[in-house]
Amino acid sequence: MSATAPRFGLGVSNAVRDIPQTLEIVARVDEAGLDHFSVSDHPYLARLLDAYSLIGFALGRTARISGMVNVSNLPTRPAPMLARAVTSLSSLSGGRIVLGLGAGGSWDDIARLGVPRLTGAEAVRAFEESFTLIRSLTGGGAPVTFDGEFYHVADLEPARVPAPPIWTGSVGRKSLAVTGRHADGWIPGHAADWLSTRYRESRPVIDEAATAVGRDPREVATIYNLPGRMSPTPLAATRDGDGRWLGGSVGQWVEELTGAVLEHGAGGFTYFPVGDVPVERASSVWAQEVVPAVREAVGKTRIGVSGPGDRALL
């Protein structure tokens, strides 16, 4: 199991109507010490802000937190331009960017933007090409010429800043294998968590693909999108009949997430507030109470400090 500290983030709204609330929440969780905030990417919907415009604006108003589009809709953001966007944001923010990357879904909506349709297999091949091209266009070096099946560039000078971490939203087996070969992190689809069938069936595909190309599978962290209620009092059940996480009190959240890290190797979490607690309040409790407590519990266990309630040492 990796000893890397887990990352903690927050999913925020990019709805036009929520602009003041979103910017205020990002500022507060930046001050509280969260690692990242994330927004969705649906450029075909006018009620939503362009994800990268929001990320850039919010990064300019914060000091420590990283921004991530969860996940970038690759068919609508060609890899060479996406490389320029993330390296520009990295330069402007001091490296505070994570590149979320997806092969593309909702093709009926994507096609309305004038983007040519790809088959599932074509989309995955384009997805894999994008890793090669994006990383080639970062970190300085000689001009890049790339003649792939989907991307063609000639004599492009790479940006001097390094590539940001790349986390994917892979779902299908072929896309999962690309993640294993190339990515730094994986976000299980449909908010699946460490106890889900989706995770148990998908993670071995990533690990096998990583091993096949000589990578340590632990180089690909699992970062969970985790919706849930932040309850002021303990819930009688923190999971539903299908085993899906519902949420709970601060103590229940801390116990669950500490176990996810120590017992299941979770690499991080992006929390999405749901339920009857106002988003501002739930976000504050997450950033100021849950996250510090999980960090402390994980840190104590990993350095061998025992105490009441501590889990078995690694």
C-alpha positions as CSV (number, residue, x, y, z in Angstrom):
1,M,0.0,0.0,0.0
2,S,1.3,3.4,-0.9
3,A,2.3,5.7,2.0
4,T,1.4,8.8,-0.1
5,A,-0.9,11.2,1.8
6,P,-4.4,11.1,0.5
7,R,-5.7,14.1,-1.4
8,F,-9.0,15.8,-0.3
9,G,-11.1,17.9,-2.6
10,L,-14.5,19.4,-3.1
11,G,-16.9,19.4,-6.1
12,V,-18.5,22.8,-6.7
13,S,-21.2,24.0,-8.9
14,N,-20.4,25.7,-12.2
15,A,-24.0,26.9,-12.8
16,V,-24.2,30.5,-13.8
17,R,-26.8,31.1,-11.1
18,D,-24.3,29.8,-8.4
19,I,-21.3,32.0,-9.2
20,P,-21.2,34.0,-5.9
21,Q,-21.7,30.9,-3.8
22,T,-19.1,28.8,-5.7
23,L,-16.4,31.5,-5.5
24,E,-17.1,32.0,-1.8
25,I,-16.9,28.2,-1.1
26,V,-13.7,27.8,-3.0
27,A,-12.1,30.7,-1.1
28,R,-13.1,29.2,2.2
29,V,-11.8,25.7,1.5
30,D,-8.6,27.1,0.1
31,E,-8.1,28.8,3.5
32,A,-9.0,25.5,5.2
33,G,-6.3,23.6,3.4
34,L,-8.1,21.4,0.9
35,D,-6.0,20.0,-1.9
36,H,-8.3,20.6,-4.9
37,F,-11.7,21.8,-6.1
38,S,-13.4,20.4,-9.1
39,V,-16.1,21.4,-11.6
40,S,-17.8,19.4,-14.4
41,D,-17.4,19.9,-18.1
42,H,-20.5,20.2,-20.2
43,P,-19.8,23.0,-22.7
44,Y,-23.0,22.3,-24.6
45,L,-25.1,23.5,-21.7
46,A,-25.6,27.3,-21.6
47,R,-26.7,27.2,-17.9
48,L,-23.2,26.1,-17.0
49,L,-20.0,28.2,-17.0
50,D,-17.2,27.0,-19.2
51,A,-15.2,24.8,-16.8
52,Y,-11.7,26.1,-17.7
53,S,-12.9,29.7,-17.5
54,L,-14.2,29.1,-14.0
55,I,-11.1,27.2,-12.9
56,G,-8.8,30.0,-14.1
57,F,-10.9,32.7,-12.4
58,A,-11.0,30.8,-9.1
59,L,-7.3,30.0,-9.1
60,G,-6.6,33.7,-9.5
61,R,-8.6,34.4,-6.3
62,T,-6.9,31.6,-4.2
63,A,-3.4,30.9,-2.9
64,R,-2.9,27.1,-2.2
65,I,-5.7,25.0,-3.6
66,S,-5.5,23.2,-7.0
67,G,-8.2,23.3,-9.7
68,M,-9.5,20.4,-11.7
69,V,-12.1,19.8,-14.4
70,N,-13.8,16.6,-13.4
71,V,-13.3,15.4,-16.1
72,S,-12.3,17.4,-19.3
73,N,-14.4,16.5,-22.3
74,L,-11.6,15.5,-24.6
75,P,-13.6,15.5,-27.9
76,T,-14.5,19.1,-27.4
77,R,-11.1,20.2,-26.1
78,P,-8.5,18.9,-28.6
79,A,-5.3,17.6,-26.9
80,P,-2.9,20.3,-28.2
81,M,-5.1,23.1,-27.0
82,L,-5.8,21.3,-23.7
83,A,-2.1,21.0,-23.2
84,R,-1.7,24.8,-23.8
85,A,-4.6,25.5,-21.4
86,V,-3.3,23.4,-18.5
87,T,0.3,24.6,-18.8
88,S,-0.9,28.2,-19.0
89,L,-2.9,27.7,-15.8
90,S,0.0,26.0,-14.2
91,S,2.3,28.9,-15.0
92,L,-0.2,31.4,-13.7
93,S,-1.0,29.6,-10.5
94,G,2.3,28.2,-9.5
95,G,1.5,24.6,-10.5
96,R,-2.0,24.4,-8.9
97,I,-3.7,22.3,-11.6
98,V,-4.7,18.7,-12.0
99,L,-5.8,17.6,-15.5
100,G,-8.9,15.5,-15.3
101,L,-9.3,13.6,-18.6
102,G,-12.1,11.6,-20.2
103,A,-12.6,9.9,-23.5
104,G,-16.0,11.5,-23.9
105,G,-19.6,10.5,-23.3
106,S,-23.0,11.9,-24.2
107,W,-22.1,12.0,-27.9
108,D,-25.5,13.4,-29.0
109,D,-24.7,16.5,-27.0
110,I,-21.0,16.6,-28.1
111,A,-22.1,16.4,-31.8
112,R,-24.4,19.5,-31.3
113,L,-21.1,21.4,-30.9
114,G,-20.1,20.3,-34.4
115,V,-17.6,17.8,-33.2
116,P,-17.4,14.7,-35.4
117,R,-18.7,11.6,-33.8
118,L,-16.3,8.8,-32.9
119,T,-17.1,5.2,-32.2
120,G,-16.3,3.9,-28.7
121,A,-13.1,2.3,-29.9
122,E,-12.1,5.4,-31.8
123,A,-12.7,7.6,-28.7
124,V,-10.4,5.4,-26.6
125,R,-7.7,5.4,-29.2
126,A,-7.9,9.2,-29.4
127,F,-7.8,9.2,-25.5
128,E,-4.6,7.3,-25.5
129,E,-3.0,9.5,-28.2
130,S,-3.8,12.5,-26.0
131,F,-1.6,11.3,-23.2
132,T,1.4,11.1,-25.6
133,L,0.7,14.5,-27.1
134,I,0.0,16.4,-23.9
135,R,3.0,15.1,-22.1
136,S,5.2,15.8,-25.2
137,L,4.0,19.4,-25.2
138,T,5.1,20.0,-21.6
139,G,8.4,20.1,-19.8
140,G,10.4,21.9,-22.4
141,G,12.7,20.2,-24.9
142,A,12.8,20.0,-28.7
143,P,9.9,21.0,-31.0
144,V,7.2,18.3,-31.3
145,T,5.9,16.7,-34.4
146,F,3.2,14.1,-33.9
147,D,1.4,12.3,-36.7
148,G,-1.2,10.1,-35.1
149,E,-4.5,8.6,-36.1
150,F,-6.5,11.6,-34.6
151,Y,-3.9,14.3,-33.8
152,H,-1.4,15.9,-36.1
153,V,1.0,18.7,-35.0
154,A,4.1,20.0,-36.6
155,D,7.1,21.6,-35.1
156,L,5.4,22.8,-31.9
157,E,7.5,24.1,-29.1
158,P,6.6,22.5,-25.7
159,A,5.7,24.6,-22.7
160,R,8.5,24.8,-20.2
161,V,6.3,23.8,-17.2
162,P,5.9,20.1,-16.5
163,A,2.7,18.2,-17.2
164,P,0.3,18.3,-14.3
165,P,-1.0,15.1,-12.7
166,I,-3.5,13.4,-15.0
167,W,-6.6,11.7,-13.5
168,T,-9.0,9.9,-15.7
169,G,-12.7,9.0,-15.5
170,S,-12.3,5.7,-17.3
171,V,-15.2,3.3,-17.3
172,G,-14.8,0.6,-20.0
173,R,-12.1,-2.0,-20.1
174,K,-10.2,-0.5,-23.0
175,S,-10.3,3.0,-21.4
176,L,-9.3,1.5,-18.0
177,A,-6.3,-0.1,-19.6
178,V,-5.2,3.2,-21.0
179,T,-5.4,4.6,-17.5
180,G,-3.2,1.8,-16.3
181,R,-0.6,2.5,-19.0
182,H,-0.5,6.3,-18.7
183,A,-2.4,8.0,-15.9
184,D,-1.5,9.3,-12.4
185,G,-5.0,8.8,-11.0
186,W,-8.3,7.2,-11.6
187,I,-11.8,8.4,-10.7
188,P,-14.3,5.5,-10.6
189,G,-17.4,6.3,-12.6
190,H,-20.9,6.8,-11.2
191,A,-19.5,7.8,-7.8
192,A,-18.5,4.2,-7.1
193,D,-16.5,3.7,-3.9
194,W,-14.0,1.2,-2.5
195,L,-16.7,-1.3,-1.6
196,S,-18.5,-1.3,-4.9
197,T,-18.6,-4.0,-7.6
198,R,-17.6,-1.4,-10.1
199,Y,-14.3,-0.8,-8.2
200,R,-13.6,-4.5,-7.6
201,E,-14.1,-5.3,-11.3
202,S,-12.4,-2.2,-12.7
203,R,-9.3,-1.7,-10.6
204,P,-7.7,-5.1,-11.6
205,V,-7.9,-4.0,-15.3
206,I,-5.9,-0.9,-14.5
207,D,-3.3,-2.8,-12.4
208,E,-2.8,-5.5,-15.1
209,A,-2.3,-2.8,-17.8
210,A,0.2,-0.9,-15.6
211,T,2.2,-4.0,-14.8
212,A,2.3,-5.0,-18.5
213,V,4.2,-1.8,-19.4
214,G,6.5,-2.0,-16.4
215,R,4.7,0.4,-14.1
216,D,4.0,-0.1,-10.4
217,P,0.1,-0.1,-10.2
218,R,0.4,2.0,-7.1
219,E,1.5,4.9,-9.3
220,V,-2.2,5.2,-10.3
221,A,-4.0,6.5,-7.3
222,T,-7.8,6.0,-6.9
223,I,-9.5,9.3,-6.2
224,Y,-13.2,8.9,-5.4
225,N,-16.0,11.2,-6.3
226,L,-18.0,10.9,-3.0
227,P,-21.4,12.4,-2.6
228,G,-23.0,12.2,0.8
229,R,-25.0,13.9,3.5
230,M,-23.1,15.7,6.2
231,S,-25.4,15.0,9.2
232,P,-25.3,17.0,12.4
233,T,-26.0,13.7,14.3
234,P,-25.1,10.1,13.6
235,L,-27.2,8.2,11.1
236,A,-28.6,4.8,12.0
237,A,-27.2,3.5,8.6
238,T,-24.4,5.1,6.6
239,R,-25.1,2.9,3.6
240,D,-28.2,1.9,1.7
241,G,-29.5,-1.5,0.9
242,D,-27.3,-1.7,-2.2
243,G,-24.2,-0.7,-0.1
244,R,-23.9,2.8,-1.5
245,W,-22.5,5.4,1.0
246,L,-25.1,7.8,2.2
247,G,-23.1,10.0,4.6
248,G,-23.3,10.5,8.3
249,S,-22.0,12.5,11.2
250,V,-18.4,13.9,11.3
251,G,-17.4,10.9,13.3
252,Q,-19.0,8.5,10.9
253,W,-17.3,10.2,8.0
254,V,-13.9,10.1,9.7
255,E,-14.2,6.4,10.5
256,E,-15.3,5.5,7.0
257,L,-12.6,7.5,5.2
258,T,-9.8,6.5,7.5
259,G,-10.7,2.9,6.8
260,A,-10.9,3.6,3.1
261,V,-7.3,4.9,3.1
262,L,-5.7,2.4,5.5
263,E,-7.6,-0.8,4.5
264,H,-8.5,-0.2,0.9
265,G,-5.6,2.1,-0.3
266,A,-7.8,5.0,-1.3
267,G,-5.7,7.8,-2.8
268,G,-8.1,10.6,-2.1
269,F,-11.7,11.9,-2.2
270,T,-13.6,14.7,-3.9
271,Y,-16.7,15.4,-1.7
272,F,-20.0,16.5,-3.3
273,P,-22.5,17.8,-0.7
274,V,-26.0,16.3,-0.9
275,G,-29.0,16.2,1.4
276,D,-30.7,18.8,3.6
277,V,-27.6,20.6,5.0
278,P,-26.9,23.8,3.1
279,V,-24.0,23.4,0.6
280,E,-21.9,26.1,2.3
281,R,-22.3,24.4,5.7
282,A,-21.6,20.9,4.5
283,S,-18.5,22.2,2.6
284,S,-17.2,23.9,5.7
285,V,-17.7,20.8,7.9
286,W,-15.9,18.7,5.3
287,A,-12.9,21.0,5.0
288,Q,-12.6,22.1,8.6
289,E,-13.7,19.0,10.6
290,V,-13.7,15.8,8.5
291,V,-10.6,16.3,6.4
292,P,-8.2,17.3,9.3
293,A,-9.4,14.4,11.4
294,V,-8.9,11.9,8.7
295,R,-5.4,13.3,7.9
296,E,-4.5,13.1,11.6
297,A,-5.8,9.5,12.0
298,V,-4.0,8.3,8.9
299,G,-0.8,10.1,9.9
300,K,-0.8,8.6,13.4
301,T,-1.4,5.1,12.1
302,R,1.2,5.3,9.4
303,I,3.9,6.5,11.8
304,G,3.0,3.9,14.4
305,V,1.4,6.0,17.1
306,S,-1.2,3.9,18.9
307,G,-4.1,5.1,20.9
308,P,-7.7,4.5,21.7
309,G,-9.6,3.7,18.5
310,D,-6.5,3.4,16.3
311,R,-6.7,0.8,13.6
312,A,-4.1,-1.9,13.2
313,L,-0.8,-0.6,12.0
314,L,0.3,-1.1,8.4
